[in-house]
Amino acid sequence: MKFKFLNLSIVTFCIALSSCVSNNNNKTENKRSQAFERYKSSSLKFEAENKFFPTFKYAMVTGLGYFGDPKSDAVIQEKLKVYEEKGPQLVRLDKGRKKELSAAYLLRHNLEGFKENTTFRDPTSPIKIGDTYHIWYSKSWGVPPVGQKKGSKEAWQEIKGNWKRIYSWDFVSIWHATSKDGFHWKEEGVALEPGAKGSFDDRCVFTPDVLVANGKYYLYYQVAKSPHVYADGPHSIAMASSDSPNGPWVKSDSLIVVPGEPGNFDSKKVHDPSIIVKGGKYYLYYKGDGDHNNRKQFGEPFYIGWGVAIADTPEGPFVKSKLNPVVVGGHEVVIFPYQSGVCGMVRQGPELYSLQYAKDGLNFDMVSHVTDVPHAGTFFREGNFRDIDKYPANFPKWGLSHGYRLGSKEAFIIRYDVNFRKVNK
């Protein structure tokens, strides 16, 4: 649903307020609603006056969960015809998305073309080396997820391939894929597997992001160990490096970002790393999660948020900012550079569906709303992670995220083209 902010609403508000004042002998003259105070004290502007208003067009890609060809797929084409006639009744949750995607979600999810009992999700920011795009992503497979009580307790290497997943993103490894056009992808194989039993990553390595710096390649990724109890964690962030996008990858000996102290917003888990280079420093943004039974921050009820850890080199050490959490809410970290600052798209929490911007990378302020935030969205960045203080960034043009197959707990990777525009009055 798209919300429209109209000047007429302000006129109506002012008339109503004036009437209220006159009817109550000026007793309410200085009172304002909480919503009005929020508007007055922030830089949130009307949609018609704001250049930070993104729109998305989603599209199927092949090779990352879906292995058919939407254009030559007779079933999809037949269903598209139905969609054209009865689209509004079919899309519901996917209202506004590209027709091919919506039709595939709702009408194609249980037919051939999809990889059964396999999840592809959480792609990195695409990078381009020569004429080839590269991404890394989380991949898991096995019998359909069975839940916390019935799931396997062993480590990844102990029962390799013979596990019972708790969730669709359990027993996860990191895979590599390439493409010439960003639509047709080829899996190049596994890049990183979980470690030996007892290591900090013996259950899962997942939700990666990639950095190109100093002639090397770095993967930052989330890790979990067995037995995997999602609510309790711990989840941490590790790193691996390589001289080539094709590997081999050498894991760091130790974790680079770990959960915080009890009572902190990130006391149980730090995950979803995403990297920005700014002012010669490396800003690693992450989602923090705390005690599910007593979620508080600074003594106040708190559910979830984003933090940032900063380092002078890609290898670290990464030091958490004293301003954490820098974003309240958010779920997956969806960020991209713009000019010399950082944009974040928030789709969970008290400021859900907001687009936020921090010129310094730390102090985020709402600048607009967004109606269709991609799940775990990442963006292709021109220049492959150049320092944005030296090379101010333009708005990104496209990216990747994951979608979910209806009737299944599995996910597959999709593409979106994004347009940032100033809406005419």
HELIX and SHEET records of a PDB file:
HELIX    1   1 ASN A    7  ASN A   23  1                                  17    
HELIX    2   2 GLN A   34  SER A   41  1                                   8    
HELIX    3   3 GLU A   47  GLU A   49  5                                   3    
HELIX    4   4 ALA A   74  VAL A   91  1                                  18    
HELIX    5   5 ARG A   92  ASP A   94  5                                   3    
HELIX    6   6 LYS A   99  LEU A  107  1                                   9    
SHEET    1   A 4 PHE A  53  MET A  60  0                                        
SHEET    2   A 4 ALA A 411  ARG A 421 -1                                        
SHEET    3   A 4 TRP A 398  TYR A 404 -1                                        
SHEET    4   A 4 THR A 378  PHE A 379 -1                                        
SHEET    1   B 3 THR A 118  ARG A 121  0                                        
SHEET    2   B 3 THR A 132  TRP A 141 -1                                        
SHEET    3   B 3 ILE A 127  ILE A 129 -1                                        
SHEET    1   C 4 THR A 118  ARG A 121  0                                        
SHEET    2   C 4 THR A 132  TRP A 141 -1                                        
SHEET    3   C 4 SER A 173  SER A 179 -1                                        
SHEET    4   C 4 TRP A 185  LEU A 192 -1                                        
SHEET    1   D 4 CYS A 204  ALA A 213  0                                        
SHEET    2   D 4 LYS A 216  ALA A 224 -1                                        
SHEET    3   D 4 SER A 236  SER A 242 -1                                        
SHEET    4   D 4 VAL A 250  LYS A 251 -1                                        
SHEET    1   E 4 LYS A 269  LYS A 278  0                                        
SHEET    2   E 4 LYS A 281  ASP A 289 -1                                        
SHEET    3   E 4 ILE A 304  ALA A 311 -1                                        
SHEET    4   E 4 VAL A 319  LYS A 320 -1                                        
SHEET    1   F 4 LYS A 269  LYS A 278  0                                        
SHEET    2   F 4 LYS A 281  ASP A 289 -1                                        
SHEET    3   F 4 ILE A 304  ALA A 311 -1                                        
SHEET    4   F 4 VAL A 327  VAL A 328 -1                                        
SHEET    1   G 2 LYS A 296  GLN A 297  0                                        
SHEET    2   G 2 GLU A 300  PRO A 301 -1                                        
SHEET    1   H 4 ILE A 335  TYR A 338  0                                        
SHEET    2   H 4 GLY A 341  VAL A 346 -1                                        
SHEET    3   H 4 SER A 354  ALA A 358 -1                                        
SHEET    4   H 4 ASP A 365  HIS A 369 -1                                        
END                                                                             
